[in-house]
């Protein structure tokens, strides 16, 4: 479930308190109403009840009426260099339409970031359908995803050597869940932005209520094997549409993971070649994913890019020291952070591919930026140089920008958020 809001900042007050067990249903119903009031399938509602940590969930009460919600999962996020860093996964944020412009969203964000700091988590992350909202609280868009619809009647694949040696077989999605999770776990340290699965989260990709299929088949799964080892998987649906010219089915991709180029290519070739279909539809894939370099005609893939994960540095020093840097860097950053003033001021960052240190300093600053821009650049998917071109980063020492921007790169592929929350 993405983190959203239907309220805006203003003035006013509400009673904020931790969610109690007996308040779950009214809390969740209040959230759903803010998203339009469409009820979710019973199995999805039950899973969210299991996953949401009550001790990290907030309710905003106006007397006896619940008018706002917010929660924060306890995730671990891969950062450049492969380390897994504690991160609060902000979610289930809403303000009732009857209580807009009373400061409830600001109050919820204020309390939540104070809590995240107290929990010792240096990062907060979220997704949003209204991206303009969260910048004022210090969140910057740090990863992006590709949506595409590939015309498989006119697009072919050129696959690498070894692809024909990959064996594919259908498997029941539930029965194959454990082996798929093992592949996913091996992928997590390879790409910044990926989330390690906490217990229970392995159930999320297997949710398959008929109401969510949009006319498609039940969830299907194919495993890829090399030398008897599962090296990848694809989970997908087929929508067997028909037209006056014949079958015009869609393959709707949910997940594709491969541990090596041949496995990835074999899975994509399979998806492109399913009988009685003419297109492959995907959402939120990595912006540099391999299939884009295998296709014969990228223009017929209708690529669209949109924001995915927003990152907020809760503790600037700890967060910057937790990742590595793809080139040596020694820079003093002047950080602006009005919402979390403990971050404001000068920080000296020294680092390289082996590690980093970041501490307070009184030395003259080399670059000036807000914590929002620091969050956008943190995972290496948005360059400091590009932000400087937009006037969001100021170079105070000549030459400091280029070297620091290179150092902040991810170095191992574009960062990617594999699933929402």
C-alpha positions in Angstrom: 0.0 0.0 0.0 1.5 3.3 -1.0 1.8 6.2 1.4 -0.6 9.0 0.5 -2.5 11.8 2.0 -5.7 13.6 1.4 -4.9 16.5 3.7 -2.7 19.6 3.6 -0.8 21.6 6.1 -2.4 24.3 8.1 -3.2 25.0 11.8 -5.1 23.0 14.3 -4.7 20.1 16.6 -5.7 16.5 17.1 -5.0 13.8 19.6 -2.2 11.6 18.1 -1.8 8.1 19.6 -0.4 4.7 18.9 -2.9 2.3 17.2 -4.6 -0.1 19.6 -5.6 -3.6 18.6 -9.3 -3.0 19.0 -9.0 0.2 16.8 -7.7 -1.7 13.7 -11.0 -1.9 11.8 -11.9 1.8 12.2 -8.3 2.8 11.4 -8.2 0.7 8.2 -11.7 1.8 7.1 -10.7 5.5 7.7 -7.6 4.9 5.5 -9.7 3.2 2.7 -12.2 6.0 2.7 -9.4 8.5 2.1 -8.5 6.5 -1.0 -12.0 6.5 -2.3 -13.8 4.0 -0.1 -13.5 0.9 -2.3 -13.3 -2.1 0.0 -10.3 -4.4 -0.4 -10.6 -8.2 -0.7 -10.8 -10.0 2.7 -7.5 -11.8 2.2 -5.7 -8.5 1.4 -7.2 -6.8 4.4 -6.1 -9.7 6.7 -2.6 -9.5 5.4 -2.3 -5.8 6.0 -3.5 -6.4 9.5 -0.7 -8.9 10.0 2.0 -6.8 8.4 1.2 -3.3 9.9 3.2 -3.0 13.2 0.7 -1.5 15.6 3.4 0.0 17.8 4.6 2.1 14.8 1.1 3.1 13.6 -0.6 6.4 14.5 -4.1 7.6 14.6 -5.2 11.2 14.7 -8.4 11.6 16.7 -10.9 14.5 16.8 -12.8 13.6 20.0 -14.1 10.0 19.3 -13.6 10.3 15.5 -10.6 9.0 13.8 -9.5 11.5 11.1 -6.0 10.6 10.2 -3.7 7.6 9.9 0.0 6.9 9.4 2.3 3.9 9.8 6.0 2.9 9.4 7.3 -0.5 8.6 10.7 -1.5 9.9 12.5 -2.2 6.6 16.1 -2.8 5.6 17.1 -1.0 2.5 20.1 -1.8 0.2 22.3 1.3 -0.3 25.2 1.8 -2.7 28.0 -0.7 -1.7 25.5 -3.4 -0.8 24.9 -2.7 2.9 21.5 -3.2 4.3 20.4 -0.1 6.3 17.5 0.2 8.7 14.8 2.4 7.1 11.3 3.3 8.2 8.9 2.5 5.4 6.3 5.2 5.7 2.8 4.0 4.7 -0.9 4.2 5.3 -0.9 8.0 5.5 -4.2 9.7 5.2 -6.2 12.7 6.4 -10.0 12.8 6.3 -11.5 15.1 3.7 -13.5 16.8 6.5 -10.3 17.8 8.3 -8.1 19.3 5.6 -6.0 22.4 6.2 -5.9 21.9 10.0 -2.3 20.8 10.2 -3.0 17.1 10.7 -0.6 15.9 8.0 2.2 18.1 9.4 1.5 16.8 12.9 1.6 13.2 11.7 4.8 13.8 9.8 6.4 15.6 12.7 5.5 12.9 15.2 6.5 10.1 12.8 10.0 11.5 12.0 10.6 12.1 15.8 9.7 8.5 16.4 11.9 7.2 13.5 14.8 9.1 15.0 14.1 7.6 18.5 14.0 4.1 16.9 17.5 4.6 15.6 16.7 4.4 11.9 18.7 6.8 9.8 16.4 6.7 6.8 12.7 7.1 6.1 11.3 6.1 2.7 7.9 6.2 1.0 6.0 6.0 -2.2 3.4 8.6 -3.2 0.6 9.2 -5.7 0.9 12.9 -5.0 4.7 13.5 -5.1 4.4 17.3 -4.6 3.3 16.8 -1.0 6.3 15.2 0.6 9.1 17.5 -0.5 8.3 20.0 2.2 9.0 17.2 4.8 12.4 16.5 3.3 11.6 13.5 1.0 13.3 13.5 -2.4 12.5 11.2 -5.4 15.4 8.8 -5.4 14.3 5.9 -7.7 12.3 5.6 -10.8 10.5 2.7 -12.5 9.7 1.9 -16.2 6.2 1.1 -17.4 6.0 -0.5 -20.8 3.7 -2.2 -23.3 5.7 -4.2 -25.8 4.2 -5.1 -29.2 5.5 -8.6 -29.3 4.1 -9.1 -32.8 6.7 -6.7 -34.1 9.5 -6.8 -31.5 12.0 -9.6 -31.4 14.7 -10.5 -28.8 18.4 -11.1 -29.5 19.4 -13.3 -26.5 23.0 -13.9 -25.1 24.9 -17.1 -25.4 23.7 -19.7 -22.9 20.0 -18.8 -23.0 19.1 -22.1 -24.7 20.6 -23.9 -21.8 18.1 -22.5 -19.3 15.3 -24.9 -18.5 11.8 -23.4 -17.8 8.9 -25.1 -16.1 5.5 -24.0 -14.8 5.1 -24.2 -11.1 2.2 -23.4 -8.7 2.9 -19.9 -7.4 2.3 -20.8 -3.7 4.3 -24.0 -3.8 7.2 -22.3 -5.5 7.1 -19.3 -3.1 10.1 -20.4 -1.1 12.4 -21.0 -4.0 11.3 -17.6 -5.5 12.1 -15.9 -2.3 15.5 -17.4 -2.2 16.3 -16.0 -5.6 14.9 -12.6 -4.5 17.1 -12.6 -1.4 20.2 -13.1 -3.5 19.2 -10.1 -5.6 18.6 -7.7 -2.7 22.3 -6.8 -2.1 23.0 -6.4 -5.8 21.0 -3.2 -6.4 20.4 -0.1 -4.2 16.8 0.6 -3.4 15.8 -3.1 -2.9 14.1 -4.1 0.3 14.9 -7.2 2.3 11.7 -9.2 2.9 10.6 -9.1 6.5 8.6 -12.1 7.7 5.2 -12.1 6.2 6.1 -10.0 3.2 6.6 -13.2 1.1 2.8 -13.5 1.1 2.3 -10.2 -0.6 3.3 -11.1 -4.2 1.1 -14.2 -3.9 -2.2 -12.4 -3.2 -4.4 -13.2 -6.1 -8.0 -12.2 -5.5 -10.2 -12.5 -8.6 -11.2 -8.8 -8.2 -7.6 -7.8 -8.8 -7.1 -9.7 -12.1 -8.8 -7.2 -14.4 -10.1 -10.0 -16.6 -6.8 -11.9 -16.6 -6.0 -15.4 -15.5 -5.1 -16.5 -12.0 -1.4 -15.8 -11.2 1.0 -18.0 -13.1 4.6 -18.8 -12.3 7.5 -20.1 -14.3 10.8 -21.2 -12.8 14.1 -21.0 -14.6 16.8 -23.7 -13.8 20.4 -24.1 -14.7 22.3 -27.3 -13.8 19.4 -28.3 -11.5 19.4 -25.0 -9.6 16.6 -22.4 -9.7 18.2 -19.3 -11.0 15.1 -17.2 -11.7 11.4 -16.9 -11.9 8.5 -15.0 -13.6 5.1 -14.4 -12.1 2.4 -13.1 -14.5 -1.2 -13.2 -15.7 -2.5 -13.7 -19.2 -5.5 -11.6 -20.3 -6.9 -13.6 -23.3 -8.5 -10.8 -25.2 -9.9 -11.4 -28.6 -10.4 -8.9 -31.5 -11.9 -9.0 -35.0 -8.5 -9.9 -36.3 -8.0 -12.8 -34.0 -6.5 -13.3 -30.5 -4.9 -10.2 -29.0 -4.0 -11.3 -25.5 -1.9 -9.5 -23.0 0.8 -10.9 -20.8 0.8 -8.8 -17.6 4.1 -9.1 -15.8 4.2 -9.0 -12.0 7.7 -10.2 -11.2 10.8 -11.2 -13.1 14.1 -12.1 -11.4 17.1 -13.8 -12.9 20.5 -14.4 -11.3 22.4 -14.2 -14.6 22.0 -12.7 -18.1 21.0 -16.0 -19.7 18.3 -16.7 -17.1 16.8 -13.2 -17.5 16.8 -13.5 -21.3 15.2 -16.9 -21.2 12.4 -15.6 -19.0 11.7 -12.5 -21.1 11.8 -14.7 -24.3 9.2 -17.0 -22.7 7.0 -14.0 -21.8 7.2 -12.5 -25.3 6.4 -15.8 -26.9 3.2 -17.0 -25.1 0.7 -18.2 -27.5 -2.4 -16.2 -28.4 -0.9 -13.0 -27.1 0.4 -9.9 -28.8 1.8 -7.7 -26.0 3.6 -7.8 -22.8 2.7 -5.2 -20.2 4.9 -4.3 -17.2 4.9 -1.8 -14.5 7.7 -0.3 -12.3 10.6 -2.2 -13.8 14.3 -1.0 -13.4 15.1 1.9 -15.7 18.2 0.0 -16.9 16.7 -3.5 -17.0 18.4 -5.9 -19.5 15.3 -6.5 -21.8 15.6 -3.0 -23.1 19.0 -4.0 -24.7 17.7 -7.2 -26.2 14.7 -5.9 -28.1 14.8 -5.1 -31.8 12.8 -1.9 -31.6 12.6 0.0 -28.4 10.1 2.5 -29.8 7.5 -0.2 -30.0 7.8 -0.8 -26.3 6.1 2.4 -25.3 8.3 3.2 -22.3 7.2 5.6 -19.6 9.1 6.6 -16.5 7.7 7.6 -13.2 8.9 8.2 -9.7 9.0 5.3 -7.2 10.9 5.6 -3.9 11.2 8.8 -2.0 14.1 9.0 0.5 14.4 11.1 3.6 17.7 11.3 5.6 16.6 11.3 9.3 20.2 11.3 10.6 22.4 12.8 7.9 25.7 11.8 9.4 24.8 8.2 10.0 23.0 7.8 6.7 25.9 9.2 4.6 28.4 7.0 6.4 26.3 3.9 5.9 26.9 3.7 2.1 30.0 3.6 0.0 31.1 6.0 -2.8 32.2 4.9 -6.2 35.1 7.4 -6.3 37.1 9.0 -3.4 35.3 12.0 -2.0 36.2 14.6 0.6 33.6 17.3 0.8 31.9 19.6 3.2 28.2 19.8 2.8 26.0 22.7 4.0 22.7 21.0 4.7 19.4 22.9 5.0 16.7 21.0 7.0 14.0 23.1 8.6 11.7 20.2 9.5 14.4 18.2 11.2 16.8 20.9 12.5 19.2 18.4 14.1 20.4 17.8 10.5 21.0 21.4 9.6 24.6 22.7 9.3 27.9 21.5 7.9 29.0 17.9 7.5 32.3 16.6 6.3 31.9 13.5 4.2 35.0 11.4 3.4 34.6 8.1 1.6 35.5 5.7 -1.2 34.4 2.3 -2.4 35.5 0.7 0.9 33.6 2.9 3.3 32.8 6.4 4.6 32.8 8.7 7.5 30.6 11.7 8.0 30.8 14.1 11.0 30.0 17.7 12.0 32.6 20.3 11.0 33.2 24.0 11.1 35.2 24.0 7.9 34.1 26.1 4.9 31.4 24.4 2.9 32.0 23.1 -0.6 28.4 22.4 -1.6 25.0 23.7 -0.3 21.8 21.8 -0.6 18.6 20.8 1.2 18.0 17.5 2.8 15.4 16.8 0.1 18.1 16.9 -2.6 20.4 14.8 -0.5 17.6 12.2 -0.2 17.1 12.3 -4.0 20.8 11.7 -4.6 21.4 9.2 -1.8 20.9 6.0 -3.7 22.8 7.1 -6.7 20.0 7.3 -9.2 19.8 11.1 -9.3 23.0 13.1 -9.9 24.0 16.0 -7.8 25.1 17.7 -11.1 21.6 17.4 -12.5 20.2 18.9 -9.3 22.7 21.7 -9.6 21.6 22.3 -13.1 18.1 22.9 -11.7 19.4 25.3 -9.1 18.8 22.8 -6.3 22.5 22.3 -5.4 25.0 25.2 -5.1 28.7 24.8 -5.7 30.6 26.9 -3.2 34.1 25.6 -4.1 35.0 25.4 -7.7 35.4 21.8 -8.9 33.6 20.3 -5.9 30.4 19.4 -7.7 31.8 17.2 -10.4 33.8 14.9 -8.1 31.1 14.7 -5.5 28.5 13.9 -8.1 30.5 11.1 -9.6 31.2 9.7 -6.1 27.5 9.6 -5.2 26.7 7.3 -8.2 25.4 3.8 -7.4 28.1 2.1 -9.5 26.1 -1.2 -9.8 23.0 -0.3 -11.8 20.2 2.1 -11.3 18.5 1.9 -7.9 15.2 0.2 -7.9 12.2 -0.4 -5.6 10.9 -3.9 -6.4 7.5 -3.5 -4.8 5.3 -1.0 -3.1 4.2 -0.8 0.5 
